[in-house]
Amino acid sequence: MKSIEVVAGIIFFKNQILCVQRPESKHQYISKKFEFPGGKVEPEETKIEALQRELLEELNIIPAIKSLYLTVEHTYPDFKVTMHGFLCEVDSKALSLREHISQEWLKPEELNQLDWAAADIPIVQKLQSNH
Ligand SMILES: Nc1nc2c([nH]c(=O)n2[C@@H]2O[C@H](COP(=O)(O)OP(=O)(O)OP(=O)(O)O)[C@@H](O)[C@H]2O)c(=O)[nH]1
C-alpha cells in the first residue's frame, strides 16, 4: 500500500483555529471532509519548508510556525498517511481559498461540529482536551 508523509497547519488567530473543507474526491472517505491545510512533503524538502510552501500555495498566507503538536498515522482504504500537525499563528484572518471549498474559524471546543478526515480526529481530540 502507498505511504505518504503529510504536514498540516493548526493555524490559530487568537483563540480560533482555521478549518478548511476539501473538494469532492473519488475517495469517498476524504471527499468534502474538513482538514487542517497542508499537503505532501516533497523529496529534498524539510517538513517546515513543505508546510510554508503548501500554506502559501493553498491559502496565500505566511503564518508563524511554532512547534510540532502531534504526529498521526492513519490507514485509509487506499493509502497510509503519516501526518505531522504543527501549531501556527496568524495576525489576520485574511486568506485566499485556492483549493478548498469552504473555511471555518472555530474555537477548540467547537471543532467537533465538523465532519473531519479520519486522520485528523486525534489532533481534534487533543485540541479539545487541552482548551
Ligand atoms: N493537508 C492535509 N491532508 C490531509 C489531512 N488529513 C488527511 O487525511 N489528509 C490526507 O493527506 C493527503 C494530503 O494530500 P494533499 O492532496 O492535501 O497534498 P498535496 O497538496 O501535496 O497534493 P497534490 O498531490 O494534489 O499536490 C490527502 O490524501 C488527504 O486526504 C489534513 O488535515 N491536511
The ligand as an SDF file (V2000), in Angstrom:
LIG
                    3D

 33 35  0  0  0  0  0  0  0  0999 V2000
   -3.3600   18.6000    4.0130 N   0  0  0  0  0  0  0  0  0  0  0  0
   -3.9790   17.6860    4.7220 C   0  0  0  0  0  0  0  0  0  0  0  0
   -4.1160   16.4420    4.2210 N   0  0  0  0  0  0  0  0  0  0  0  0
   -4.7500   15.5380    4.9760 C   0  0  0  0  0  0  0  0  0  0  0  0
   -5.2690   15.8600    6.2450 C   0  0  0  0  0  0  0  0  0  0  0  0
   -5.8770   14.7530    6.7580 N   0  0  0  0  0  0  0  0  0  0  0  0
   -5.7370   13.7750    5.8510 C   0  0  0  0  0  0  0  0  0  0  0  0
   -6.1590   12.6270    5.9400 O   0  0  0  0  0  0  0  0  0  0  0  0
   -5.0390   14.2370    4.7600 N   0  0  0  0  0  0  0  0  0  0  0  0
   -4.7500   13.4460    3.5800 C   0  0  0  0  0  0  0  0  0  0  0  0
   -3.3960   13.5900    3.2310 O   0  0  0  0  0  0  0  0  0  0  0  0
   -3.2710   13.7370    1.8220 C   0  0  0  0  0  0  0  0  0  0  0  0
   -2.6200   15.0870    1.5500 C   0  0  0  0  0  0  0  0  0  0  0  0
   -2.6110   15.2950    0.2550 O   0  0  0  0  0  0  0  0  0  0  0  0
   -2.9330   16.6970   -0.4360 P   0  0  0  0  0  0  0  0  0  0  0  0
   -3.7310   16.3720   -1.6220 O   0  0  0  0  0  0  0  0  0  0  0  0
   -3.5100   17.6750    0.5410 O   0  0  0  0  0  0  0  0  0  0  0  0
   -1.4610   17.1050   -0.7140 O   0  0  0  0  0  0  0  0  0  0  0  0
   -0.8410   17.8980   -1.9250 P   0  0  0  0  0  0  0  0  0  0  0  0
   -1.4230   19.2830   -1.8840 O   0  0  0  0  0  0  0  0  0  0  0  0
    0.6250   17.7430   -1.7820 O   0  0  0  0  0  0  0  0  0  0  0  0
   -1.4290   17.0760   -3.1310 O   0  0  0  0  0  0  0  0  0  0  0  0
   -1.1380   17.0180   -4.6690 P   0  0  0  0  0  0  0  0  0  0  0  0
   -0.6500   15.6170   -4.8810 O   0  0  0  0  0  0  0  0  0  0  0  0
   -2.5050   17.2350   -5.2480 O   0  0  0  0  0  0  0  0  0  0  0  0
   -0.1410   18.0890   -4.9710 O   0  0  0  0  0  0  0  0  0  0  0  0
   -4.6680   13.6600    1.2280 C   0  0  0  0  0  0  0  0  0  0  0  0
   -4.9140   12.3580    0.8030 O   0  0  0  0  0  0  0  0  0  0  0  0
   -5.5420   13.9710    2.4160 C   0  0  0  0  0  0  0  0  0  0  0  0
   -6.7710   13.3410    2.3570 O   0  0  0  0  0  0  0  0  0  0  0  0
   -5.1200   17.1690    6.7480 C   0  0  0  0  0  0  0  0  0  0  0  0
   -5.5470   17.5390    7.8490 O   0  0  0  0  0  0  0  0  0  0  0  0
   -4.4710   18.0450    5.9520 N   0  0  0  0  0  0  0  0  0  0  0  0
  1  2  1  0
  2  3  2  0
  2 33  1  0
  3  4  1  0
  4  5  2  0
  4  9  1  0
  5  6  1  0
  5 31  1  0
  6  7  1  0
  7  8  2  0
  7  9  1  0
  9 10  1  0
 10 11  1  0
 10 29  1  0
 11 12  1  0
 12 13  1  0
 12 27  1  0
 13 14  1  0
 14 15  1  0
 15 16  2  0
 15 17  1  0
 15 18  1  0
 18 19  1  0
 19 20  2  0
 19 21  1  0
 19 22  1  0
 22 23  1  0
 23 24  2  0
 23 25  1  0
 23 26  1  0
 27 28  1  0
 27 29  1  0
 29 30  1  0
 31 32  2  0
 31 33  1  0
M  END
$$$$
